């Protein structure tokens, strides 16, 4: 049985794969020159177990060496990062905070339309510091304008992540206590902020901000099913909201026809017909609305799926 010493030596070392061994044989012009040829040679010479052990040991050592190198690199980077923080903080709190945020975000998080420069982060954190020192509050719009970070949502995410919520002036803060209690109950329903606004008379934007605050408190996004999407062949997608359904039922109970309700509400006749068909059967939209109104107004006596002026709230 023919043996190739250089091949046997490579098999004992385990440093090359069968393809690597084949390329080495091709380079020196002797031995099996394909991966399949190397495997055949290994089996023919009975070196499967020895090569397997050598190969596994080599790969294990290489992984270990790689991990040690990564650890050394992490230590060096940590030293450099700490030094960078020290130099930045000498210039001011906002410099250190901006560098800290920039270094900590995953793969250069962007302002939706591009990477946020450190200069803009410095401006943002400078406004945070100044506002806090004055004992004042500011808005996301002002912070976005002064920092040059175009998206309010991006500013909000940065501020909340860095513990700056205390300086923000939220729209919902002007809501009276009874309105806040009502919205906490509404939060448990599947109505959208626009639907809740229709039934309570509270501003939709303030409801949306208050629900976002509750999302942060609970650590999860609110689950809701605010619309039904209809796809009749005649006119594309038609949206039917909970408030649409409520107004449709109100009109029908006043003795109006589906055509008259459609005209008064400027709603597609298909949507009106769907709401009527699914009032007490199918999706049972009436029961969903009544249950939601009972919860929102904390009134088990509510029996209609539309407003009958349960109570009035005025918000400045």
PADO-549855 format. One record per residue (C-alpha): residue in one letter; z, y, x; chain; residue number from 1. Coordinates in steps of 0.5 Angstrom, whole numbers, plus 500, padded with zeros to 3 digits. Each point is the difference from the previous one (the first is absolute). Layout:
! PADO-549855
<rec r="A" pz="Z" py="Y" px="X" c="A" k="NUM"/>
...
This chain:
! PADO-549855
<rec r="X" pz="500" py="500" px="500" c="A" k="1"/>
<rec r="X" pz="498" py="507" px="503" c="A" k="2"/>
<rec r="X" pz="505" py="505" px="501" c="A" k="3"/>
<rec r="X" pz="499" py="507" px="502" c="A" k="4"/>
<rec r="X" pz="506" py="503" px="504" c="A" k="5"/>
<rec r="X" pz="499" py="507" px="498" c="A" k="6"/>
<rec r="X" pz="500" py="498" px="493" c="A" k="7"/>
<rec r="X" pz="506" py="496" px="500" c="A" k="8"/>
<rec r="X" pz="504" py="505" px="504" c="A" k="9"/>
<rec r="X" pz="498" py="505" px="494" c="A" k="10"/>
<rec r="X" pz="503" py="495" px="495" c="A" k="11"/>
<rec r="X" pz="506" py="500" px="504" c="A" k="12"/>
<rec r="X" pz="501" py="507" px="500" c="A" k="13"/>
<rec r="X" pz="499" py="501" px="493" c="A" k="14"/>
<rec r="X" pz="497" py="507" px="501" c="A" k="15"/>
<rec r="X" pz="493" py="500" px="497" c="A" k="16"/>
<rec r="X" pz="498" py="497" px="493" c="A" k="17"/>
<rec r="X" pz="495" py="495" px="500" c="A" k="18"/>
<rec r="X" pz="494" py="505" px="499" c="A" k="19"/>
<rec r="X" pz="503" py="504" px="506" c="A" k="20"/>
<rec r="X" pz="500" py="493" px="504" c="A" k="21"/>
<rec r="X" pz="493" py="499" px="498" c="A" k="22"/>
<rec r="X" pz="498" py="507" px="503" c="A" k="23"/>
<rec r="X" pz="503" py="499" px="506" c="A" k="24"/>
<rec r="X" pz="497" py="494" px="501" c="A" k="25"/>
<rec r="X" pz="493" py="503" px="499" c="A" k="26"/>
<rec r="X" pz="502" py="506" px="505" c="A" k="27"/>
<rec r="X" pz="501" py="494" px="505" c="A" k="28"/>
<rec r="X" pz="494" py="496" px="498" c="A" k="29"/>
<rec r="X" pz="504" py="494" px="499" c="A" k="30"/>
<rec r="X" pz="504" py="496" px="494" c="A" k="31"/>
<rec r="X" pz="499" py="501" px="493" c="A" k="32"/>
<rec r="X" pz="497" py="506" px="498" c="A" k="33"/>
<rec r="X" pz="502" py="500" px="492" c="A" k="34"/>
<rec r="X" pz="506" py="501" px="496" c="A" k="35"/>
<rec r="X" pz="498" py="493" px="497" c="A" k="36"/>
<rec r="X" pz="499" py="497" px="507" c="A" k="37"/>
<rec r="X" pz="507" py="502" px="503" c="A" k="38"/>
<rec r="X" pz="503" py="497" px="494" c="A" k="39"/>
<rec r="X" pz="496" py="493" px="501" c="A" k="40"/>
<rec r="X" pz="502" py="501" px="507" c="A" k="41"/>
<rec r="X" pz="508" py="501" px="498" c="A" k="42"/>
<rec r="X" pz="499" py="494" px="495" c="A" k="43"/>
<rec r="X" pz="497" py="495" px="505" c="A" k="44"/>
<rec r="X" pz="504" py="501" px="506" c="A" k="45"/>
<rec r="X" pz="507" py="500" px="495" c="A" k="46"/>
<rec r="X" pz="502" py="507" px="502" c="A" k="47"/>
<rec r="X" pz="501" py="502" px="493" c="A" k="48"/>
<rec r="X" pz="508" py="500" px="500" c="A" k="49"/>
<rec r="X" pz="500" py="503" px="507" c="A" k="50"/>
<rec r="X" pz="495" py="506" px="498" c="A" k="51"/>
<rec r="X" pz="504" py="501" px="493" c="A" k="52"/>
<rec r="X" pz="507" py="501" px="504" c="A" k="53"/>
<rec r="X" pz="497" py="504" px="505" c="A" k="54"/>
<rec r="X" pz="496" py="505" px="496" c="A" k="55"/>
<rec r="X" pz="506" py="501" px="495" c="A" k="56"/>
<rec r="X" pz="505" py="501" px="506" c="A" k="57"/>
<rec r="X" pz="495" py="505" px="503" c="A" k="58"/>
<rec r="X" pz="499" py="504" px="493" c="A" k="59"/>
<rec r="X" pz="507" py="500" px="499" c="A" k="60"/>
<rec r="X" pz="501" py="503" px="506" c="A" k="61"/>
<rec r="X" pz="495" py="505" px="499" c="A" k="62"/>
<rec r="X" pz="503" py="502" px="493" c="A" k="63"/>
<rec r="X" pz="507" py="501" px="504" c="A" k="64"/>
<rec r="X" pz="497" py="504" px="505" c="A" k="65"/>
<rec r="X" pz="496" py="504" px="495" c="A" k="66"/>
<rec r="X" pz="507" py="501" px="496" c="A" k="67"/>
<rec r="X" pz="503" py="502" px="506" c="A" k="68"/>
<rec r="X" pz="495" py="505" px="502" c="A" k="69"/>
<rec r="X" pz="500" py="503" px="493" c="A" k="70"/>
<rec r="X" pz="508" py="501" px="500" c="A" k="71"/>
<rec r="X" pz="499" py="504" px="507" c="A" k="72"/>
<rec r="X" pz="495" py="504" px="497" c="A" k="73"/>
<rec r="X" pz="504" py="501" px="494" c="A" k="74"/>
<rec r="X" pz="506" py="502" px="504" c="A" k="75"/>
<rec r="X" pz="495" py="505" px="504" c="A" k="76"/>
<rec r="X" pz="498" py="503" px="494" c="A" k="77"/>
<rec r="X" pz="507" py="501" px="497" c="A" k="78"/>
<rec r="X" pz="502" py="504" px="506" c="A" k="79"/>
<rec r="X" pz="493" py="504" px="500" c="A" k="80"/>
<rec r="X" pz="502" py="501" px="492" c="A" k="81"/>
<rec r="X" pz="507" py="502" px="501" c="A" k="82"/>
<rec r="X" pz="498" py="505" px="506" c="A" k="83"/>
<rec r="X" pz="494" py="503" px="495" c="A" k="84"/>
<rec r="X" pz="506" py="501" px="495" c="A" k="85"/>
<rec r="X" pz="504" py="504" px="505" c="A" k="86"/>
<rec r="X" pz="495" py="504" px="502" c="A" k="87"/>
<rec r="X" pz="498" py="501" px="493" c="A" k="88"/>
<rec r="X" pz="507" py="502" px="497" c="A" k="89"/>
<rec r="X" pz="501" py="505" px="506" c="A" k="90"/>
<rec r="X" pz="494" py="504" px="496" c="A" k="91"/>
<rec r="X" pz="504" py="499" px="493" c="A" k="92"/>
<rec r="X" pz="502" py="495" px="495" c="A" k="93"/>
<rec r="X" pz="493" py="500" px="497" c="A" k="94"/>
<rec r="X" pz="497" py="498" px="506" c="A" k="95"/>
<rec r="X" pz="504" py="494" px="501" c="A" k="96"/>
<rec r="X" pz="499" py="498" px="493" c="A" k="97"/>
<rec r="X" pz="493" py="501" px="500" c="A" k="98"/>
<rec r="X" pz="499" py="496" px="506" c="A" k="99"/>
<rec r="X" pz="505" py="495" px="497" c="A" k="100"/>
<rec r="X" pz="496" py="499" px="494" c="A" k="101"/>
<rec r="X" pz="493" py="500" px="503" c="A" k="102"/>
<rec r="X" pz="503" py="494" px="505" c="A" k="103"/>
<rec r="X" pz="503" py="496" px="494" c="A" k="104"/>
<rec r="X" pz="494" py="500" px="495" c="A" k="105"/>
<rec r="X" pz="496" py="494" px="500" c="A" k="106"/>
<rec r="X" pz="493" py="501" px="503" c="A" k="107"/>
<rec r="X" pz="499" py="507" px="500" c="A" k="108"/>
<rec r="X" pz="502" py="501" px="492" c="A" k="109"/>
<rec r="X" pz="495" py="505" px="497" c="A" k="110"/>
<rec r="X" pz="500" py="506" px="495" c="A" k="111"/>
<rec r="X" pz="495" py="496" px="496" c="A" k="112"/>
<rec r="X" pz="494" py="504" px="503" c="A" k="113"/>
<rec r="X" pz="502" py="499" px="507" c="A" k="114"/>
<rec r="X" pz="505" py="500" px="506" c="A" k="115"/>
<rec r="X" pz="506" py="505" px="499" c="A" k="116"/>
<rec r="X" pz="501" py="503" px="506" c="A" k="117"/>
<rec r="X" pz="507" py="501" px="504" c="A" k="118"/>
<rec r="X" pz="499" py="508" px="499" c="A" k="119"/>
<rec r="X" pz="500" py="499" px="492" c="A" k="120"/>
<rec r="X" pz="506" py="496" px="501" c="A" k="121"/>
<rec r="X" pz="503" py="505" px="504" c="A" k="122"/>
<rec r="X" pz="499" py="505" px="495" c="A" k="123"/>
<rec r="X" pz="502" py="496" px="494" c="A" k="124"/>
<rec r="X" pz="507" py="498" px="503" c="A" k="125"/>
<rec r="X" pz="501" py="507" px="502" c="A" k="126"/>
<rec r="X" pz="499" py="502" px="493" c="A" k="127"/>
<rec r="X" pz="505" py="495" px="498" c="A" k="128"/>
<rec r="X" pz="505" py="503" px="506" c="A" k="129"/>
<rec r="X" pz="499" py="507" px="497" c="A" k="130"/>
<rec r="X" pz="501" py="498" px="493" c="A" k="131"/>
<rec r="X" pz="506" py="496" px="501" c="A" k="132"/>
<rec r="X" pz="504" py="505" px="505" c="A" k="133"/>
<rec r="X" pz="499" py="506" px="494" c="A" k="134"/>
<rec r="X" pz="503" py="495" px="495" c="A" k="135"/>
<rec r="X" pz="493" py="501" px="496" c="A" k="136"/>
<rec r="X" pz="495" py="495" px="497" c="A" k="137"/>
<rec r="X" pz="493" py="500" px="500" c="A" k="138"/>
<rec r="X" pz="494" py="496" px="497" c="A" k="139"/>
<rec r="X" pz="495" py="495" px="502" c="A" k="140"/>
<rec r="X" pz="495" py="505" px="499" c="A" k="141"/>
<rec r="X" pz="503" py="505" px="505" c="A" k="142"/>
<rec r="X" pz="501" py="495" px="505" c="A" k="143"/>
<rec r="X" pz="493" py="497" px="500" c="A" k="144"/>
<rec r="X" pz="497" py="508" px="500" c="A" k="145"/>
<rec r="X" pz="505" py="502" px="506" c="A" k="146"/>
<rec r="X" pz="499" py="493" px="504" c="A" k="147"/>
<rec r="X" pz="492" py="499" px="499" c="A" k="148"/>
<rec r="X" pz="501" py="493" px="497" c="A" k="149"/>
<rec r="X" pz="496" py="500" px="494" c="A" k="150"/>
<rec r="X" pz="502" py="495" px="496" c="A" k="151"/>
<rec r="X" pz="507" py="501" px="496" c="A" k="152"/>
<rec r="X" pz="501" py="493" px="500" c="A" k="153"/>
<rec r="X" pz="500" py="499" px="507" c="A" k="154"/>
<rec r="X" pz="505" py="506" px="501" c="A" k="155"/>
<rec r="X" pz="504" py="496" px="495" c="A" k="156"/>
<rec r="X" pz="500" py="494" px="503" c="A" k="157"/>
<rec r="X" pz="502" py="503" px="507" c="A" k="158"/>
<rec r="X" pz="505" py="504" px="497" c="A" k="159"/>
<rec r="X" pz="503" py="494" px="497" c="A" k="160"/>
<rec r="X" pz="500" py="495" px="505" c="A" k="161"/>
<rec r="X" pz="503" py="505" px="505" c="A" k="162"/>
<rec r="X" pz="506" py="502" px="495" c="A" k="163"/>
<rec r="X" pz="498" py="507" px="498" c="A" k="164"/>
<rec r="X" pz="500" py="499" px="493" c="A" k="165"/>
<rec r="X" pz="506" py="505" px="499" c="A" k="166"/>
<rec r="X" pz="496" py="506" px="502" c="A" k="167"/>
<rec r="X" pz="494" py="498" px="494" c="A" k="168"/>
<rec r="X" pz="500" py="504" px="494" c="A" k="169"/>
<rec r="X" pz="498" py="494" px="495" c="A" k="170"/>
<rec r="X" pz="497" py="502" px="493" c="A" k="171"/>
<rec r="X" pz="504" py="496" px="496" c="A" k="172"/>
<rec r="X" pz="507" py="503" px="502" c="A" k="173"/>
<rec r="X" pz="499" py="505" px="495" c="A" k="174"/>
<rec r="X" pz="500" py="495" px="495" c="A" k="175"/>
<rec r="X" pz="507" py="500" px="496" c="A" k="176"/>
<rec r="X" pz="505" py="494" px="500" c="A" k="177"/>
<rec r="X" pz="498" py="497" px="493" c="A" k="178"/>
<rec r="X" pz="492" py="501" px="502" c="A" k="179"/>
<rec r="X" pz="502" py="496" px="506" c="A" k="180"/>
<rec r="X" pz="504" py="495" px="497" c="A" k="181"/>
<rec r="X" pz="494" py="499" px="495" c="A" k="182"/>
<rec r="X" pz="495" py="499" px="505" c="A" k="183"/>
<rec r="X" pz="504" py="495" px="504" c="A" k="184"/>
<rec r="X" pz="499" py="496" px="493" c="A" k="185"/>
<rec r="X" pz="493" py="502" px="500" c="A" k="186"/>
<rec r="X" pz="499" py="497" px="507" c="A" k="187"/>
<rec r="X" pz="502" py="493" px="497" c="A" k="188"/>
<rec r="X" pz="494" py="500" px="495" c="A" k="189"/>
<rec r="X" pz="493" py="499" px="502" c="A" k="190"/>
<rec r="X" pz="498" py="507" px="498" c="A" k="191"/>
<rec r="X" pz="496" py="505" px="505" c="A" k="192"/>
<rec r="X" pz="503" py="506" px="502" c="A" k="193"/>
<rec r="X" pz="494" py="503" px="495" c="A" k="194"/>
<rec r="X" pz="503" py="496" px="494" c="A" k="195"/>
<rec r="X" pz="507" py="502" px="501" c="A" k="196"/>
<rec r="X" pz="498" py="507" px="501" c="A" k="197"/>
<rec r="X" pz="496" py="499" px="493" c="A" k="198"/>
<rec r="X" pz="507" py="497" px="496" c="A" k="199"/>
<rec r="X" pz="505" py="505" px="504" c="A" k="200"/>
<rec r="X" pz="497" py="506" px="501" c="A" k="201"/>
<rec r="X" pz="502" py="500" px="507" c="A" k="202"/>
<rec r="X" pz="495" py="503" px="505" c="A" k="203"/>
<rec r="X" pz="496" py="494" px="503" c="A" k="204"/>
<rec r="X" pz="500" py="502" px="507" c="A" k="205"/>
<rec r="X" pz="508" py="500" px="500" c="A" k="206"/>
<rec r="X" pz="500" py="493" px="497" c="A" k="207"/>
<rec r="X" pz="495" py="498" px="505" c="A" k="208"/>
<rec r="X" pz="505" py="503" px="506" c="A" k="209"/>
<rec r="X" pz="506" py="497" px="496" c="A" k="210"/>
<rec r="X" pz="497" py="493" px="500" c="A" k="211"/>
<rec r="X" pz="498" py="500" px="507" c="A" k="212"/>
<rec r="X" pz="507" py="502" px="502" c="A" k="213"/>
<rec r="X" pz="503" py="494" px="496" c="A" k="214"/>
<rec r="X" pz="494" py="496" px="504" c="A" k="215"/>
<rec r="X" pz="504" py="502" px="506" c="A" k="216"/>
<rec r="X" pz="507" py="498" px="497" c="A" k="217"/>
<rec r="X" pz="498" py="493" px="498" c="A" k="218"/>
<rec r="X" pz="495" py="499" px="506" c="A" k="219"/>
<rec r="X" pz="494" py="497" px="496" c="A" k="220"/>
<rec r="X" pz="495" py="503" px="496" c="A" k="221"/>
<rec r="X" pz="500" py="501" px="493" c="A" k="222"/>
<rec r="X" pz="496" py="495" px="496" c="A" k="223"/>
<rec r="X" pz="497" py="502" px="494" c="A" k="224"/>
<rec r="X" pz="494" py="499" px="496" c="A" k="225"/>
<rec r="X" pz="498" py="507" px="497" c="A" k="226"/>
<rec r="X" pz="493" py="498" px="498" c="A" k="227"/>
<rec r="X" pz="495" py="496" px="497" c="A" k="228"/>
<rec r="X" pz="493" py="500" px="502" c="A" k="229"/>
<rec r="X" pz="494" py="498" px="495" c="A" k="230"/>
<rec r="X" pz="493" py="498" px="502" c="A" k="231"/>
<rec r="X" pz="496" py="500" px="494" c="A" k="232"/>
<rec r="X" pz="492" py="500" px="502" c="A" k="233"/>
<rec r="X" pz="499" py="506" px="497" c="A" k="234"/>
<rec r="X" pz="504" py="505" px="504" c="A" k="235"/>
<rec r="X" pz="503" py="497" px="507" c="A" k="236"/>
<rec r="X" pz="507" py="500" px="501" c="A" k="237"/>
<rec r="X" pz="505" py="504" px="494" c="A" k="238"/>
<rec r="X" pz="507" py="501" px="502" c="A" k="239"/>
<rec r="X" pz="505" py="499" px="495" c="A" k="240"/>
<rec r="X" pz="507" py="503" px="502" c="A" k="241"/>
<rec r="X" pz="507" py="499" px="496" c="A" k="242"/>
<rec r="X" pz="500" py="507" px="498" c="A" k="243"/>
<rec r="X" pz="493" py="499" px="497" c="A" k="244"/>
<rec r="X" pz="502" py="494" px="496" c="A" k="245"/>
<rec r="X" pz="506" py="504" px="497" c="A" k="246"/>
<rec r="X" pz="496" py="505" px="498" c="A" k="247"/>
<rec r="X" pz="495" py="495" px="497" c="A" k="248"/>
<rec r="X" pz="505" py="497" px="496" c="A" k="249"/>
<rec r="X" pz="503" py="507" px="498" c="A" k="250"/>
<rec r="X" pz="493" py="502" px="497" c="A" k="251"/>
<rec r="X" pz="499" py="493" px="496" c="A" k="252"/>
<rec r="X" pz="507" py="500" px="497" c="A" k="253"/>
<rec r="X" pz="498" py="507" px="497" c="A" k="254"/>
<rec r="X" pz="494" py="497" px="497" c="A" k="255"/>
<rec r="X" pz="495" py="502" px="504" c="A" k="256"/>
<rec r="X" pz="494" py="495" px="502" c="A" k="257"/>
<rec r="X" pz="498" py="497" px="507" c="A" k="258"/>
<rec r="X" pz="494" py="505" px="500" c="A" k="259"/>
<rec r="X" pz="504" py="506" px="498" c="A" k="260"/>
<rec r="X" pz="506" py="498" px="505" c="A" k="261"/>
<rec r="X" pz="494" py="499" px="505" c="A" k="262"/>
<rec r="X" pz="497" py="507" px="499" c="A" k="263"/>
<rec r="X" pz="507" py="504" px="500" c="A" k="264"/>
<rec r="X" pz="503" py="497" px="506" c="A" k="265"/>
<rec r="X" pz="493" py="500" px="504" c="A" k="266"/>
<rec r="X" pz="501" py="492" px="501" c="A" k="267"/>
<rec r="X" pz="494" py="495" px="500" c="A" k="268"/>
<rec r="X" pz="500" py="496" px="494" c="A" k="269"/>
<rec r="X" pz="500" py="494" px="504" c="A" k="270"/>
<rec r="X" pz="507" py="502" px="502" c="A" k="271"/>
<rec r="X" pz="503" py="502" px="494" c="A" k="272"/>
<rec r="X" pz="497" py="493" px="497" c="A" k="273"/>
<rec r="X" pz="503" py="496" px="505" c="A" k="274"/>
<rec r="X" pz="507" py="504" px="499" c="A" k="275"/>
<rec r="X" pz="500" py="498" px="493" c="A" k="276"/>
<rec r="X" pz="498" py="493" px="501" c="A" k="277"/>
<rec r="X" pz="506" py="499" px="505" c="A" k="278"/>
<rec r="X" pz="505" py="504" px="497" c="A" k="279"/>
<rec r="X" pz="504" py="494" px="497" c="A" k="280"/>
<rec r="X" pz="496" py="494" px="503" c="A" k="281"/>
<rec r="X" pz="497" py="499" px="506" c="A" k="282"/>
<rec r="X" pz="503" py="505" px="505" c="A" k="283"/>
<rec r="X" pz="505" py="502" px="495" c="A" k="284"/>
<rec r="X" pz="500" py="507" px="503" c="A" k="285"/>
<rec r="X" pz="504" py="503" px="494" c="A" k="286"/>
<rec r="X" pz="506" py="496" px="502" c="A" k="287"/>
<rec r="X" pz="499" py="502" px="507" c="A" k="288"/>
<rec r="X" pz="500" py="507" px="498" c="A" k="289"/>
<rec r="X" pz="506" py="499" px="495" c="A" k="290"/>
<rec r="X" pz="504" py="497" px="506" c="A" k="291"/>
<rec r="X" pz="499" py="505" px="505" c="A" k="292"/>
<rec r="X" pz="502" py="506" px="495" c="A" k="293"/>
<rec r="X" pz="506" py="496" px="499" c="A" k="294"/>
<rec r="X" pz="502" py="500" px="507" c="A" k="295"/>
<rec r="X" pz="498" py="507" px="502" c="A" k="296"/>
<rec r="X" pz="504" py="503" px="494" c="A" k="297"/>
<rec r="X" pz="505" py="495" px="500" c="A" k="298"/>
<rec r="X" pz="499" py="499" px="493" c="A" k="299"/>
<rec r="X" pz="500" py="493" px="497" c="A" k="300"/>
<rec r="X" pz="498" py="503" px="493" c="A" k="301"/>
<rec r="X" pz="493" py="502" px="502" c="A" k="302"/>
<rec r="X" pz="495" py="496" px="496" c="A" k="303"/>
<rec r="X" pz="493" py="504" px="501" c="A" k="304"/>
<rec r="X" pz="496" py="500" px="506" c="A" k="305"/>
<rec r="X" pz="499" py="508" px="500" c="A" k="306"/>
<rec r="X" pz="504" py="506" px="501" c="A" k="307"/>
<rec r="X" pz="504" py="502" px="494" c="A" k="308"/>
<rec r="X" pz="504" py="506" px="504" c="A" k="309"/>
<rec r="X" pz="505" py="495" px="502" c="A" k="310"/>
<rec r="X" pz="503" py="506" px="504" c="A" k="311"/>
<rec r="X" pz="498" py="506" px="504" c="A" k="312"/>
<rec r="X" pz="501" py="502" px="507" c="A" k="313"/>
<rec r="X" pz="498" py="506" px="503" c="A" k="314"/>
<rec r="X" pz="499" py="500" px="508" c="A" k="315"/>
<rec r="X" pz="499" py="507" px="504" c="A" k="316"/>
